[in-house]
């Protein structure tokens, strides 16, 4: 009895006040929001915003300051001397301020910005897939906690039953109706139950800590877990399918960049400078000068490079299509396996109920026989263990059924 009281003090504090109550859906939400990997979503967004901003900087004027001082071994000279014309110096100096302004680049900036946006969405969706995969681990930890709680209830119920029989046997020993060994057998069984309760307590605490790590939420030992809903409603949608669509969109954006790369590009430029000589090479003195103009660049023939790049991208799209088809096939196989598992567990649980019904009838007879000294405590415990083993198996099978149903929801994409 002291052991039982100690167990209640250690393992069942969730009979007290201020209990935290959580649901499986809340665990999903916490993991999606707080798991370290989730931080990448905002970081990827920030990185893409900076990269797109850098692309748009190309629309602003480009200003360069240049300075040059040279000494030449020879310079241009005239065959004869002319009045007023001095020989060009071999040491020359020039400082210029160059300004280039993009006027038209065939929409390359917009196309590259669109590509960056597509790349960002694809990477973010990969993060979403990785976060979604945490659901399977959360499902397992969550259902194991519920199972250990149910097993503990059965162990406590069994403990109470044995304690009741122990009182009767103890009275029988005093009266000489039972041998002392009968009492000792029951006491030893209570010690074994204490061990089982202790092990269950630590197993539950371990799974609760795993759940806390996955959700990054601290849970008290008295946390209550709600039984999850296992009804499948509505059509599911896996994040992997959207990932394949985003990959296709990224390839389309890449093809648009290629198409824009061969369009003409127009820019204006200007140069203001000061040097010796200036633009007039025959005036051997420091002079200021400037140049303004327009520049047109048009790659009219690229040896079919753009066509080859587009063909490679078309093949990449076909590869993505095969990956999508493969995922859908494997996913459907998993759903089929889970449906089979659900049907199997439902059939097993029906048999569990019949087994328990029979075992309980047998136990009623054994209870009476133990009181009357017809059977020993060992014989009684053998049948009692079989009853509670059957009840434990039923709880395990029920947990497996619920886990299979939740896994089906996760695989289908409805939770």
N, C-alpha and C positions, 0 to 999 in steps of 0.2 A: 504493500500500500504506500509505503514511503517513496518507493521508486515511481509509482504512478503520480503521486503529488509532485515530485521533482520534475517529471516529464511535463506536467501541465505548466509548471513555472518556467521551464526552459523553452518548450516547443510550441505551446499553445498560448502565447501572449496575444494572439489575434482574437482571443475572446474578450480582450479588454476594450478600452475606449480609443478614440482618435484613430480609427483604422483607415488606412489608405485603400481606396477601391479603384482598380484599374481595369481596362478592357483591352482586348487584343488590338482593336482599331487604334487605341491611344498609343500602344507600343509601336505600331507601324508609323504613326505620325511623328512620334518622338525620334525614332531612328532616322526617318527621312529628313528631319529638321536638324538634329543635334549630332548625328554620327560624324566623326572627323571628315569623312569623304564628302559630306554634304557641303562643306565650305568651298569646295572646288567650283561649285556652280556660280557663285558670285565672283570668284577670282577669274574664272574663264570669261565672264561677262565684262569685267573690268579690263582684262587683257585685250579682248576684242575691240572694246571702245577706244582704247589707246591706239591700237593698230589702225583702225579706220580713221581716227583723227589724224594720224601720221600720213595716211594716204591723201587726205584732203589738203594737207599742207602744200602739196604740189600745185594747188591752184594759186598760191600766194607767190609774189615776186621773189625770185632768187637773186640775192645780192652778194657779190664777191669783191673783195679788195685784193688787188694783186700788185706786186712790186718786183721789178727786174733790173738788175745791173749786170752788164756783160762787158767783156773785153774781147775783141775779135782780132785774129791774126791778119785779116785783110778786110777791106771794105770796097764798095763800089767806087770807081774813079773814072774820070773822063780822060780821054787820050790827050787832050790839050787843056791848058789853063784858060778859063774864061773870066772876064772882069766881074767882080762881085760874087763869085761862087767860090766858097772855101771847100777844101777837102773834108770829107766826112771823118769824124773822130772814130778811132777804134774802140774807145770806151763809150758805152751808150747806157742811158738810164730811162726807166719808164715806170710810172705808177698809174694804175687804172682802177676805176670803179665800174664793175660790170653788172648790169641788171638784165635778167631774163624773165619774161612773163609768158606763161602758158596761155594760149588762147583757145586751142582746140586740140584734143588728143584722141578723138574718136570714141569718147565715152569710157576710156580705160579706168579712170578713177572710180566711176560709178560701178563698173563691172567688177573691179577688184574689191570694192567695198561690199558688194553683194556676195562675193565669194567668201570674204572674211566672215560675214554674218552666217552664211551657210556652214562654214567650218565650225564656228562657235556653237551653233545649234546641234551639230553632230556630236561634238565633244561633250556638251552638256547632257545630251541624251545617253551617252555612254555612262556618264556618272549616274543618271537615273536608273539605268539597267543594273549597275553595281549595287545601288541602294535597294532596288527591288529584290535582288537576290538575298538580301538580309532577311526577308520575310520568312524564308524556309527555316533559318536558324532561330528566328523569334518564335515561329510556330512550335518548333520542337521544345524549346526551353519552357514556353508557356504551358504546353500540355503536360510536360513532365512534372511541373510544379503542382498542377491540379491532380495528377496521378498520385504523387507522393502524399498529398493531403488526404486523398481518398484511402490510400493504403494505411495511413496513420489512424484514420477513423476506424477502420476494420481491426487494426491491432489493439486499439483502446477498447473496442467492443469485446474482442476476444479476451482481453485482460480482465474486463469486468465479469465476464462469464466465469472465467477460471477462479477469480476471487470469490464469487458466490459459491462455487463448488468447493473451494478450499475451506470455507467456513463450515459447510456441511460435513466435509471429511474430518475436519479438526474436531468437531463435536462427536463424530463417530469414533475417532481414535480415543477420545476421553472415555467414551462409553464402552470401548472394547469391540465395537462393531467393525472397525477398520484397522488395518495395520498402519504403523507409523510411516512405512515406506510410501503408502498412498498419498500422504500429506506431502512428503518430500518431493515426490514426482511432480506434483502441481506447483510447488515452490520453485523447482528448477525450471519449469516451463515459463513461469512469470519472469525469471531472470533472462531467459532467452527473448522474451517479448520486450524487456527493457532494452536489450541490445538492438533488436530490430527497430524499435522506436528511435533510439539514438542514431542509428545508421540512416533512417528515413529523414530525421531532422537535418543531418548534415547534407544529405543528397538534395533535399529541398533548398537549403541555404545556398548550395553550389549553383543550382539552376537559377535561383533568384539573382545571384550575383552575375551569372552569364546574361540574364535578361537585362540587368542594370547596365552591363557593359555595352550591350547592343543598342540600348536606347539612350545611354548616357544619363540615366535618371537614377538617383539613389532611392531604393525601396526599403522601407522598414520591414522587420521580420514579420510583423502582423499584417502585412499587405494582403488584401483580399483580391483574388483574380475572378472576374466575372466569367461565367461559361460562355464561350464564343458562339456566335450564330453560324450555323453551317448550311443555311439555305442559300442555294445558288440562284440569284436573280439577275436578269439582264444579260446582255452579251458582254463577254470579256474582251479586253484589249491589252496585249502585252507590250511593254515599252520597246522590246526588240523590233517589233513591226514598224513602229514609228522611226526607229533608228535606221532601218533599211530605207525607208522613204526619204529621210534626211540625207543619207548617203547619195541617193539618186539625185536629189536636188543639188547637192554639192558638185556632183559631176556636171550637171547642166550649167551651173554657174561657172565652172572651169572652162567649159566649151564656149561660153559667152565671152570670157576673157580672151580666149584664143581668137575668136572672130573679130574682136576689137583691136587686137595687136597689129593687124595689117592695114588698118585705116590710116589716112594721112594725119599728120600732127603739125600744127601751126603754132608758132611762138613769135613773140616780139622781143627784140633785144636792144640794148643801148649800152654804150661805153663812153665814159668821160675820163680823160687822163691828162697827165702832165709829164713831159719827158724831153730828152735830148737824144736824137732829134724827135720832132713831132711827126705828124703825117707827111709833112714835106721833108723828104730825106735830104734834100739839097740845102735846107736851112739848118746850119750847124749851131743851134741854140736851143735853150729850154723853151718849150711852147705848150700851151694847153690845146686840147683837141677833144672831139666827140664823134661818135658814130652811132647811128640808129638804123634799124631795119627789121625785116621780117624773115623768118626762117621756116621753110616747109620741108618735112621729111615724110617720105612715103615709100615703104618697102613693097614694091610692086611684084616682086617675085622672091619667094622664100624656099624654092626647091621642094615644094609640097610638104614643108615641115608642119604647117597647120593641119593639113589633111591627115598626116601620119599621127599627130597628137590626138586629133579627134577620133581616129580609128582605135587608138589605144584606150581612150575614154569610153568608147562604145563597148569594148571588151570588158572594161572594168564594171560597167553597168550590168552586163550579162553575168559576171561573177557574183555581183550583189544579188541578182535575181536568184541564182542557184543557192546562195547562202540563205536567202529568205525561204525558199522552198524547202531546204533542208531543215531549217528551224521549225517550220510549220509541221513537217512530217514527224520530227522527233517529239515535238510538243504534243501532237495528237497521240503518239504512242504512249507518252507519259499519262495522258488523260485516260486512255484505254486501260492502262495498268492500274490506275487509281480507281477507276470504276469497278474493275474486277476485284480489287482489294476491298472496296466498300461493300460489294455484294457478299464477298466471302466472310467479312467480319460480322455483317448483319445475320448471316446464317449461323455463325458460331455462337453469337450472343443469344440467339433463340435457344440453342442447346444448353448454354450456360444456365439459363433460367430454369430449365427442366432438371438439370443436375442439382442445382441448389435446392430446388423444391424437394427432391428425393432425399438429399443429405439432411435437410432440416427435419424431415419425418423420422429418419433414422436417429438423429440426435435427441429428439423428444423421448424416444424409447431408451436411449443410453442414459439420459438424465435420470430417469426413474430407476434404471438398473444400478446406477452408481449410488444413488441414495439408499437403495436397499442392500447394497453390498454384493450384488450379483456379479458385477464386473469390477476390475481393478481400475485405478486411476490411469494407468498406462493405456489400457484398452479404450478408456473414455477419451484420452488425449489424441489417440490415433484417429478416431472418428471426428473429433473436434477439429483437428488440423486439416483433415480432408475437406470438411465443410468450409473452413476459412480459406483454404487454398482455392477452392472452387469460387468463392466470393472474390478473392484477389484476382483470379484469372478473368472473372467477369469484368472487373474494373479495368484491368489491363486491356482487354479486348474492346471495351467501350472507349477507352482513351485512344487506342489504335484506330478505331472507327472515326472518332472525331478528328484525329490528326489527318487521316486519309481524306476526309471531307474538306478540311481547311486547306490541305495541300492541293486538292483538286481546284479549289477557288483560286489559290495562288498561281497554279499552272495555267488555269483558264484566263486569269487576269481580272477577276471580279472583286478581289478584296484589297 
